[in-house]
């Protein structure tokens, strides 16, 4: 039985999940908390294939195939990395989890089917959505010089952002918290630290 806690950071591309996850883990580790940072797509074999596709390789790849690949990567990620780490008593912070599939893959595949594909993924202890307007996230990606990926079109990101905001309705009973991710990095980080400490027991 897992003894560590699973914390998920979610948001559209450019919302700051990667930066906030890194800062949170660095801060927790400095306080002596055993914590592990990971991400999805994972660094496993299926995750690496997904990253290639997101950057335009192996085209064309349809939406149903993407949904299957993300679900397969998640099962592998859990078995290979997340669950063994939790069983050791180490907390896990993951940059994306099944919420991403419900937000992203649901714009190009049937949502109920995507939900079924991810039914075996256990619920996290808490999920934080860094809510950022799609237009602001697009400006951030451009400022960072990030190459365009599969889902980066503004219209797609607007639909994905709306799906993220609906997840609290789609996942009743889950601890799903929305934070204003458009604020300065340090302000968002401060909120995350207080909330994470409460989840981890102080």
Buried (B, 14 or more C-beta within 10 A) or exposed (E): EBEBBBBBBBBBBBBBBBBBBEBBBEBBEEEEBEBBBBBBBBBBEBBEBBBEBBEEEEEEBEBBBBBBBBBBBBBBBBEBBBBEBBEEEBBBBBBBBBBBBBBBBBBBBEBEBBBEBBEEBEBBBBBBBBBBBBEBBBEBBEEEEEEEBBBBEEEBBBBBBEBBEEBBEBBEEBBBBBBEBBBEEEEBBEBBBEBBBEBBEE
